[in-house]
């Protein structure tokens, strides 16, 4: 029985002393009056009474589970929270009642409660996750009871298989991971998956249908995992190929072979990937993999040519850095790479119909910053737009020698940020101004105040922004 320390729970201790002075009839009246105001409390005390009197039958417990998880619609957070608060309170006594029954009955009732939970969730929007505690308890209890069953290994494997090959419930333990299968049950389970996979393969599959492909891949997963544990690469490849449909599937097999240094096999699956390409744009993923394969085969010239082709087709600064990395691995193959890349980047700049730059339009600025060509970067940003982070990076590089330019670059970021009109943007803009202030001194700091005055003039209607500026830059007001 729980006891209460006088110092930690003075009110409870006082009540305890007061209750001791009451007769049995008086205490009964107090309790009955209290629980009479709540149907939930009545159900809980009824459960406690029946448990104390020797336990409940399976049928009675099922009725209590229904009371604990009634079918009703609940959409608001408050409604759902109250619903599962009631359920959790009821299940404290339900679990006690279940534990007094034989293992097979415990299993049946726990499974019944999980199925019931899935049913009621069809009409309850539990976006807040209020069911998670109850769900976790039911899942853990079902998993724990599984290996306590007196079923044969075949029966256990069959049950796992039936609940693995298709999702019966949204809320359920992970199958088979959460059930700690014995080696014997695991072997039978894998054999069942293999038999079903072979059956579906013989019947004919349309792997272009996502659901059909996914269901088939799920049957293959335990077999692939078994082959992996046995270090059987050919079996892994064969199983993965059974569900291969497009270039992505074949490239996964090629990558597996490359990871195991089986380069000729990797080349074989790469060819399969090229042949499986459905759209020309998807060919790029094959080409990227081929660069890595040519590198592994020490075919450096071919690797470089293909990498340069990829870069030329879809120029990006990340692609340029990949070329630099490739140069470091293979040695310099094209001594004019930098010059040609710069020329390509000069043609990348473009703006969309809203006046915003398109993806990789400012790659040339990234190129100049990477190679520390600050003069070229300064000249470029004067007539081009760029991502805010790159403008700030350039500003921080030149703030010492060209403070006014740095201030102007910060302004190009701060003003649009404030225009987003939310408190997070206001704080971000203020942080940028404070960062710049720390980098300026003397007359340069005065130039910053001029810029802040411009901000105030343009955005004085944004009161929360003005509060931040008054706090950190009071001299501007």
Steps between C-alpha positions, in 0.01 A plus 500: 500500500628843412592720797544876508774688681359779720748755365466411131122445499353689798145515357491127424630420848231720654231329294633159597469589871149635441389186313620282792249678722210403271285190530479243221155628398623860487798405286276299267269800455798728424636260236162427343411868478836566334486222241128555438585823317716326237419205277875448450560471875209260535650274232844515664366412846286223355814354341689528827213327685473215252877451501495489882221243495701249304544637151296553188418259221628558149154612388472752783844640422402541135203707614734713712732549201200624302419746781863613509509548123148607400422569136455874464619784282761733647687760300616778732816465709303546821247228409768250399714573806199442728407183309838334548536627858180306573634196309833493684327521839274209410786288367688520831239261642438317172865397481481380861197289411663358187813397690295267721398288200687217321756603236280411204217715637742786570616479138147500360387797711812705433462440128130586528588830672747586222243425231246711690748788520549483122124503451432807714792691343307494171274771648749678725759750378789431735748738337620589850605142571296464821460127434873432498532387864212254471617385156851439636370293792279286277777446245754407769259260670407326173867458404586366845210252498590362156790283612305384806242330279495121490469505122731293283778673306297452181198671656710792625668544164164485321352768728801726444481441124128582481559829681812577296397446139234770525428776750185404686515788747648848516576469872691178563845377605759483222493156338722306537749734675309544828433130558851363567459189287695189583739373233259219412198730465708748297604228253141383451384860459762568230399179322136614499603835350705318236214270404256790469749707300562214255125445467436865412799506265368200307151651480648810341559843650446850373785682673386829351212492751649642819286301746572172324873573485513605868315189618736278301810681630374451855493124445858512373640709786539216757670284235737782407579558866574129542730502196674808640558328836642201312733728295338359187535788251373307193182408687450861608536620142269232365229582754528874444481446123168316536327828585718731290295725273679826420856634506484574874444133582785383279734769633439375855630160390792662317586701812490186712748333264722809501495506880626141495762586237333272246566747220409285200167412661445868573562578133250230397226649721586851383424392143170360625431836663566690177263265315231550764495880475145613427569874462810659353535730802538193726811398309702744711491271804655222290771734375583615853540141610712422195747773601553320833529164326756628244697646787497165681613331177782758477363612164576862590467653155153354448396603851611857437334527160169376636519727805570801278209404275270488803623839620455656157145364469385623841750757631505548876755606754468166680574334164808716462625398846445138400733563206762641736468190719536280193813689400648432843437128455614466140751779453448797271355379172372831364715799602241737356219366717477812718498735202230301317287467814510877555384554143210259549397672824491841330213368289299362793347823630124527452198643680146363502184699425487618864847652481660229714812315391457143384689204642880522459469845340759636745742207462763740366500688831554171685782427254671835571461464876639145488809617314526818713462722195349779706540776239306301242234414759459871594458594137252220430259578788471862392289399203358162604276357771621218724394284791506688834757269660746567219452875520570489874805282447643747250413795725689343791804448276519866390370682809851598609611660172163594352260566792242693301472220244457252784224713652326521163518121462352451846220742408419285197433215739351683800231696313341200319521299823298761690248505215404142593304666785532243779681502832749234400606710200525813718731319740709365212538850353596642842759227552655585163521869593658419837750270330596776258524756782762282673713507186493880455683775684502883517362674194402169348259445791340834413443375145315205649271741685418664166398160368289429810329837457407386151356179647297703750367729228391209280359276775385736778151345486641166620475561874670182617797572274520854633500368859805286421682789335422734792640241740825436314553825306345776717727767346306467173177627662 
